[in-house]
Amino acid sequence: MKKILITGGCGFIGSNLAPMLTSKGYEVKILDNFSHINDVYVSKFDLDIVEGDIRDAETVRNVLEDVDVVIHLAASGSVIDSVEFPETNFENNVFGTFNLLNECRKADINNIVFASTGGALIGNAEPPVNEKSLPIPISPYGSSKLSSEAYCSSFANSYDMNITALRFANVIGKNSSHKKGAVTSFINSLINNTPIQIYGDGSATRDFLFVEDLCQGIIKAFEKNLKGFNCIHLASGKETSVQELANTLMNISGLINHPINYLDARKGEVERNFASYDLAKKIINFEPETSIYDGLLKTWEWSNSLNL
């Protein structure tokens, strides 16, 4: 039985991933500083939960004892917050990742999965993007993920470590009420009967992936334990505009005439993005199973149940 450490494991993705891992027989440890969410989503599962920060070397060193695999999810994940607070984003994402990699090196841990991003890292490029697209990030968040990928690559090559960077699409699903982003914002507006706010004219596009599909991709990646450094997009391969997103959620909720306010576009956000997952399909047998509509429906049903 392998022992797996999930950094940021109490958050949206980690709280969906951890029970999937325990159901497969893995022993799971979580390191989380509770800055975004407490252990509300994971406390009922058989997990070793440690409160601590990835920026603290001693904490990381201690939590890595007896660990075989590290899945690094902990991050400051908001593009808009990164524009307003670039120092915090750098400290959490770049320094935190470096510190974790360095302690993994010392502990001889040789199977690491790093949660990267597609759209923010690549920037404004003609979609669909893939692993050969030239990254030109336009936000500090995108730069922090690109910098972290560079450290992953250098540690893999300098110290013979196996590190896979998974570039996530925009993830939807349960346990996401604390997550910033359009889906959470739109759902909250529908539930609370306030106008949906769209930044720009609604033509900006994103790639939405259901969280359970993403978690299956993470599991396939660490179980494959690819040699050296590898970068892989986990995505739906489908382009959805922000306007389409709002319309779909209004249809799901039955509130088809819900008011929408259009505001100025925000700095740091890309105009168009969706990614090909051809490489993921080829080398880790990744294939999303949940349609965007079904993923949004399940997210709506879970979010709405919190307000019953």
C-alpha positions as CSV (number, residue, x, y, z in Angstrom):
1,M,0.0,0.0,0.0
2,K,1.4,3.4,-1.0
3,K,1.1,6.4,1.2
4,I,0.1,9.5,-0.7
5,L,0.5,13.1,0.5
6,I,-2.0,15.6,-0.9
7,T,-1.0,19.3,-0.3
8,G,-4.0,21.5,-0.2
9,G,-6.0,18.3,0.2
10,C,-8.9,19.9,2.1
11,G,-9.8,22.1,-0.9
12,F,-12.1,21.5,-3.9
13,I,-10.0,19.0,-5.9
14,G,-8.3,17.4,-2.9
15,S,-11.5,16.7,-1.1
16,N,-12.9,14.9,-4.2
17,L,-9.6,13.1,-4.8
18,A,-8.8,11.8,-1.3
19,P,-11.9,9.5,-0.9
20,M,-11.3,8.2,-4.4
21,L,-7.8,7.2,-3.3
22,T,-8.9,5.6,-0.1
23,S,-11.5,3.6,-1.9
24,K,-8.7,2.2,-4.1
25,G,-6.7,1.1,-1.0
26,Y,-4.3,3.9,-0.8
27,E,-3.3,5.5,2.6
28,V,-3.8,9.3,2.3
29,K,-2.2,12.1,4.3
30,I,-3.2,15.7,3.8
31,L,-1.2,18.9,4.4
32,D,-3.3,22.0,4.4
33,N,-3.0,25.4,6.0
34,F,-6.8,26.0,6.1
35,S,-6.5,29.4,4.5
36,H,-9.3,28.7,2.0
37,I,-11.3,26.0,3.7
38,N,-11.2,23.8,6.8
39,D,-11.6,20.0,6.9
40,V,-15.4,20.1,6.5
41,Y,-15.3,18.1,3.2
42,V,-12.8,15.4,4.4
43,S,-13.2,15.0,8.1
44,K,-15.6,12.0,7.7
45,F,-13.0,10.0,5.8
46,D,-10.1,7.9,7.1
47,L,-7.4,10.4,6.5
48,D,-4.3,11.8,8.3
49,I,-4.9,15.5,8.2
50,V,-2.0,17.8,9.2
51,E,-2.4,21.6,9.5
52,G,0.6,23.3,8.1
53,D,2.1,25.4,5.3
54,I,4.2,24.2,2.4
55,R,6.4,27.3,2.8
56,D,7.7,26.0,6.1
57,A,10.6,23.5,5.4
58,E,10.4,21.8,8.8
59,T,6.6,21.2,8.5
60,V,7.1,19.7,5.0
61,R,10.1,17.6,6.1
62,N,8.1,16.1,8.9
63,V,4.9,15.4,6.9
64,L,6.9,13.6,4.2
65,E,8.0,10.8,6.5
66,D,6.9,7.4,5.1
67,V,5.3,9.1,2.0
68,D,5.7,7.4,-1.4
69,V,3.8,9.8,-3.7
70,V,3.2,13.6,-3.5
71,I,0.2,15.2,-5.2
72,H,0.8,18.9,-5.0
73,L,-2.5,20.9,-5.2
74,A,-1.8,23.6,-2.6
75,A,-1.8,27.0,-4.3
76,S,-3.3,30.5,-4.5
77,G,-5.5,29.8,-7.5
78,S,-7.2,33.1,-8.4
79,V,-6.1,35.1,-11.4
80,I,-7.7,38.2,-10.1
81,D,-6.2,37.9,-6.6
82,S,-2.8,37.4,-8.2
83,V,-3.1,40.7,-10.0
84,E,-4.0,42.5,-6.8
85,F,-1.6,40.6,-4.6
86,P,1.3,39.3,-6.7
87,E,3.7,39.0,-3.7
88,T,1.3,36.6,-2.0
89,N,0.8,34.6,-5.1
90,F,4.6,34.2,-5.6
91,E,5.2,33.2,-2.0
92,N,2.5,30.5,-2.0
93,N,2.9,29.2,-5.5
94,V,6.5,29.6,-6.5
95,F,8.4,29.5,-3.2
96,G,5.9,27.0,-1.8
97,T,6.5,24.6,-4.7
98,F,10.3,25.1,-4.6
99,N,10.3,24.3,-0.9
100,L,8.2,21.2,-1.4
101,L,10.3,19.9,-4.3
102,N,13.5,20.5,-2.3
103,E,12.2,18.5,0.7
104,C,11.0,15.7,-1.6
105,R,14.5,15.7,-3.1
106,K,16.1,15.2,0.4
107,A,13.5,12.5,1.3
108,D,14.2,10.6,-2.0
109,I,10.5,10.8,-3.1
110,N,10.4,10.0,-6.7
111,N,6.8,10.2,-7.8
112,I,5.3,13.7,-7.8
113,V,2.3,15.2,-9.5
114,F,2.1,19.0,-9.7
115,A,-1.2,20.8,-10.3
116,S,-0.6,23.3,-13.1
117,T,-2.9,25.2,-15.3
118,G,-3.6,25.5,-19.0
119,G,-5.2,28.9,-19.9
120,A,-3.5,31.2,-17.4
121,L,-0.1,29.7,-18.1
122,I,-0.3,29.8,-21.9
123,G,-2.0,33.2,-22.1
124,N,-3.7,34.5,-25.2
125,A,-3.0,31.9,-27.8
126,E,-5.0,30.4,-30.7
127,P,-6.9,27.4,-29.2
128,P,-7.0,24.5,-28.8
129,V,-3.7,24.7,-27.0
130,N,-1.5,21.7,-26.3
131,E,1.8,20.7,-24.7
132,K,3.7,22.4,-27.6
133,S,2.0,25.8,-27.3
134,L,4.3,28.6,-26.3
135,P,3.5,29.8,-22.8
136,I,3.2,33.6,-22.5
137,P,1.2,34.2,-19.3
138,I,-0.6,37.5,-18.8
139,S,-1.2,37.2,-15.1
140,P,1.0,36.7,-12.0
141,Y,-0.9,33.5,-11.4
142,G,0.0,32.1,-14.9
143,S,3.6,33.2,-14.3
144,S,3.7,31.4,-10.9
145,K,2.5,28.1,-12.5
146,L,5.0,28.4,-15.4
147,S,7.8,29.2,-12.9
148,S,6.8,26.2,-10.8
149,E,6.8,23.9,-13.9
150,A,10.3,25.1,-14.6
151,Y,11.4,24.1,-11.1
152,C,9.7,20.8,-11.6
153,S,11.6,20.2,-14.8
154,S,14.9,21.3,-13.3
155,F,14.5,19.1,-10.2
156,A,13.5,16.1,-12.4
157,N,16.6,16.5,-14.6
158,S,19.1,17.5,-11.9
159,Y,18.1,14.9,-9.3
160,D,16.6,12.1,-11.3
161,M,13.1,12.7,-10.0
162,N,9.9,11.7,-11.7
163,I,7.6,14.8,-11.8
164,T,4.5,15.2,-13.9
165,A,2.9,18.6,-14.3
166,L,-0.8,18.3,-15.1
167,R,-2.3,21.4,-16.7
168,F,-5.9,21.5,-15.4
169,A,-8.8,23.0,-17.3
170,N,-11.5,24.9,-15.3
171,V,-12.8,22.4,-12.9
172,I,-16.4,22.1,-11.8
173,G,-18.2,19.8,-9.3
174,K,-19.1,19.4,-5.6
175,N,-17.2,20.9,-2.7
176,S,-16.5,24.0,-4.7
177,S,-18.6,26.7,-2.9
178,H,-15.5,28.4,-1.6
179,K,-13.8,28.4,-5.0
180,K,-13.6,31.7,-6.9
181,G,-14.6,31.7,-10.5
182,A,-17.5,32.2,-12.9
183,V,-19.4,28.9,-12.1
184,T,-19.5,29.6,-8.3
185,S,-20.4,33.2,-8.9
186,F,-23.2,32.5,-11.4
187,I,-24.7,29.7,-9.2
188,N,-24.6,32.0,-6.1
189,S,-26.4,34.7,-8.1
190,L,-29.1,32.3,-9.2
191,I,-29.6,30.9,-5.7
192,N,-29.6,34.4,-4.0
193,N,-31.6,36.1,-6.8
194,T,-29.0,38.7,-7.6
195,P,-27.9,39.6,-11.1
196,I,-25.2,37.5,-12.8
197,Q,-22.1,39.5,-13.4
198,I,-20.2,38.9,-16.6
199,Y,-16.9,40.7,-17.1
200,G,-16.7,41.6,-20.8
201,D,-19.3,40.8,-23.4
202,G,-19.6,37.1,-22.6
203,S,-17.6,35.9,-25.7
204,A,-14.5,34.8,-23.6
205,T,-14.2,31.1,-23.6
206,R,-13.0,28.4,-21.2
207,D,-12.6,24.6,-21.0
208,F,-14.7,23.1,-18.2
209,L,-13.8,19.6,-16.8
210,F,-15.8,17.7,-14.2
211,V,-13.9,17.1,-11.0
212,E,-14.3,13.4,-10.9
213,D,-12.8,13.1,-14.5
214,L,-9.9,15.3,-13.4
215,C,-9.3,13.1,-10.3
216,Q,-9.2,10.0,-12.5
217,G,-6.6,11.7,-14.6
218,I,-4.5,12.6,-11.5
219,I,-4.7,8.9,-10.3
220,K,-3.7,7.6,-13.8
221,A,-0.7,10.0,-13.8
222,F,0.8,9.0,-10.5
223,E,0.1,5.3,-11.1
224,K,2.0,5.6,-14.4
225,N,4.9,7.3,-12.7
226,L,6.4,8.6,-16.0
227,K,10.1,9.0,-16.0
228,G,11.7,12.4,-15.7
229,F,9.6,15.5,-16.3
230,N,6.4,15.4,-18.2
231,C,3.8,18.1,-18.9
232,I,0.2,17.0,-19.8
233,H,-3.1,18.8,-20.3
234,L,-6.2,17.4,-18.6
235,A,-9.1,19.0,-20.3
236,S,-12.5,18.4,-22.0
237,G,-11.3,19.6,-25.4
238,K,-14.4,21.7,-25.7
239,E,-14.7,25.5,-25.9
240,T,-17.5,27.1,-23.9
241,S,-18.2,30.8,-23.8
242,V,-19.0,32.6,-20.6
243,Q,-22.3,33.6,-22.1
244,E,-23.1,29.9,-22.9
245,L,-22.1,29.0,-19.3
246,A,-24.5,31.5,-17.9
247,N,-27.3,30.4,-20.3
248,T,-26.8,26.7,-19.4
249,L,-26.9,27.4,-15.7
250,M,-30.0,29.5,-16.1
251,N,-31.7,26.7,-18.0
252,I,-30.6,24.1,-15.4
253,S,-32.0,26.3,-12.6
254,G,-35.2,27.1,-14.5
255,L,-34.5,30.8,-14.2
256,I,-34.1,31.5,-17.9
257,N,-34.9,35.2,-17.7
258,H,-32.4,35.9,-14.8
259,P,-30.8,39.3,-15.1
260,I,-27.2,39.7,-16.3
261,N,-25.0,42.7,-15.8
262,Y,-22.1,43.1,-18.2
263,L,-19.0,44.8,-16.7
264,D,-15.6,45.8,-18.0
265,A,-13.2,42.9,-18.8
266,R,-10.6,42.4,-16.1
267,K,-6.8,42.4,-16.4
268,G,-5.1,39.1,-16.5
269,E,-7.9,37.0,-17.9
270,V,-7.4,35.4,-21.3
271,E,-9.9,35.9,-24.1
272,R,-10.2,32.3,-25.5
273,N,-9.0,29.0,-24.1
274,F,-9.6,25.3,-24.5
275,A,-7.0,22.5,-24.7
276,S,-6.5,19.2,-26.5
277,Y,-6.1,16.2,-24.3
278,D,-4.7,14.0,-27.0
279,L,-1.4,13.4,-25.2
280,A,-3.1,12.5,-22.0
281,K,-5.3,10.0,-23.8
282,K,-2.2,8.5,-25.5
283,I,0.2,8.2,-22.5
284,I,-2.1,7.8,-19.4
285,N,-5.3,6.7,-21.1
286,F,-7.3,9.8,-19.9
287,E,-10.8,10.2,-21.3
288,P,-13.4,12.6,-19.8
289,E,-16.7,10.8,-19.2
290,T,-18.9,13.7,-18.0
291,S,-20.4,16.2,-20.4
292,I,-20.2,19.9,-19.6
293,Y,-23.9,20.0,-19.2
294,D,-24.0,17.0,-16.8
295,G,-21.1,18.4,-14.9
296,L,-22.8,21.8,-14.5
297,L,-26.1,20.0,-13.5
298,K,-24.3,18.0,-10.8
299,T,-22.5,21.2,-9.6
300,W,-25.9,23.1,-9.4
301,E,-27.6,20.2,-7.6
302,W,-24.8,20.0,-5.0
303,S,-24.6,23.8,-4.5
304,N,-28.4,24.1,-4.3
305,S,-28.6,21.4,-1.7
306,L,-26.5,23.6,0.7
307,N,-29.3,26.1,0.8
308,L,-32.3,23.8,1.5
